[in-house]
Structures are given as C-alpha cells and as structure tokens.
Amino acid sequence: IAELTLSDISNAEIATDNGFLTDFCHKKGAKIILKGVRTTKDFVYEQEMADFNRARDPELETVYLPASPELTDISSTCARAILDAGGDLSGILHPDVCAWLSEKQKD
C-alpha cells in the first residue's frame, strides 16, 4: 500500500527492517527520523520512542509532522471498519489504494 501511495514521488523509497530503527537508520545513512502525529496521544508515544532512539544514538534527530485537522481521526482501525461496512474510503485514502482494495475485495 505504501508503494501505491508514494508511487508519484520519484525520490521516495519504501523499505522495511525487523531490527531497531536506529540500526536501520545507520544502514541507510539517515540522520533524521520523520514521524507523523495525529493527536497528543500519538505525540506522547512518539516522544517516548524518540527518547529511546536518542539513547541508542544521540546523533539521530526526530522531527514530528502534525496531521492536518481533517485527518486526525483517521486510523487503520477506522479505515478497516469503514471497509468492513462497505463504506467509501475515497475521502481518507489515496485513490490508488482505494482501487487496490476494491480489486482485493473481489478476490
């Protein structure tokens, strides 16, 4: 799904790892971790993670990107509930992701 959402951004890379984020950043040569936050609850959690990451690598910086107000109530749980109820996800998901989900439901 990430590939679909970011497909029009030429310099975006989708990568995964099973280890610590700090180790992954070292592998990639990253010095900044960008985290999206929707609510104060997200911020508190992400600050705890930033503190943990900083303890492992003091040179890594975490930057927070606040969500637009109209997106703060959106979560994967919310999207699943809408999908399960047969609702329209076009207002909260990328159009390519909506098309992919629609095809997947047909299978």
C-alpha positions, 0 to 999 in steps of 0.5 A, a space after each residue: 500500500 505504501 508503494 501505491 501511495 508514494 508511487 508519484 514521488 520519484 525520490 521516495 523509497 519504501 523499505 522495511 527492517 525487523 531490527 531497531 530503527 536506529 540500526 536501520 537508520 545507520 544502514 541507510 545513512 539517515 540522520 533524521 527520523 520523520 514521524 507523523 502525529 495525529 493527536 497528543 496521544 500519538 505525540 506522547 508515544 512518539 516522544 517516548 520512542 524518540 527518547 529511546 532512539 536518542 539513547 541508542 544514538 544521540 546523533 539521530 534527530 526526530 522531527 514530528 509532522 502534525 496531521 492536518 485537522 481533517 485527518 486526525 481521526 483517521 486510523 487503520 482501525 477506522 479505515 478497516 471498519 469503514 471497509 468492513 461496512 462497505 463504506 467509501 474510503 475515497 475521502 481518507 485514502 489515496 485513490 490508488 489504494 482505494 482501487 487496490 482494495 476494491 480489486 482485493 475485495 473481489 478476490 
